[in-house]
């Protein structure tokens, strides 16, 4: 978990030159782009660039999101950057969520080699993935009341999104929705991400889902998709920016709730496996669901099912990430394909109840 994972093969100097030319054309006058750099923490899917844009009307600190180049062995098969851009705008304008201000979407791949969008850059504290926030750091060492304040505010982000009144036209890009379509999409992603490799623990999890399917999955809402505290920026334990909307989808509310709960469990279990205490009193299912119920009046249901589904979804992503590392010579192929899933033990525990 300590190695930096490769996310791009693009040259930063060339990207700066191309961004400068593009921005000048976009604002209709000569513009300047500062040195371009990549973030050092969190995020493995889209390519992220930091820079400052300057022209006569002002100076703006920017973040650009690009679909990764094919040679970077992307985590996902496709990147709908237009929908990500519009999702941030909708979340900000219709749900009152502090998503970054969406500045420009560029569909023409001729400028940087791929479509991209630019958003305003924010500052804040982010619970890191590497080293995991459950090991040490500002959140790990915070007072219990401050951690609870952060937890409740994070659940509040999900609640605000789910409660927002979006029009049918605004939701059209996300498809027809439904739990069945979501799970079928994950099966297709598993087949793409692993290719000819079969991972038995993940296939057992898919079978478990079918055997424990909810009688009533409940109403569909617009889900954030990657609802976890590692995609939030905080000031004084209060969210100031909500990031990474590429997994947004129509589906049951529990998709977001279970993802937030399970992703903490994932990092907590890593800490415990290494002999650390972790953060056992944080993001507990009962506490998260209780707060969500207080905010929305909705009682989350079938959470055993959705926790398994979250573990499975994350398992497919982790297996794809591990195959990327193998592709770039950063580690060997394991003898047991189940070992491509870092949290295979957790899934096995869920399978046995």
Secondary structure, 3 states (H helix, E strand, C coil): CCCCCCCCCCCHHHHHHHHHHHHHHHHCCCCEECCCECCCCCCCCCEEEEEEEEECCEEEEEEEEECCCHHHCCCCCCCCHHHHHHHHHHHHHHCCCCECCEEEEECCCCCCCCCEEEEECCCCECCCCCCCCCCCCCCCCCCHHHHHHHHHHHHHHHHHHHHCCCCHHHHHHHCCCCHHHHHHHHHHHHHHHHCCCCCHHHHHHHHHHHHCCCCCCCCEEEECCCCCHHHEEEECCEEEEECCCCCCEEEECHHHHHHHHHHHHHHHHHHHHCCCCCCCCCCCHHHHHHHHHHHHCCCCCCHHHHHHHHHHHHHHHHHHHHHHHHHCCCCCCCCCHHHHCCCHHHHHHHHCC
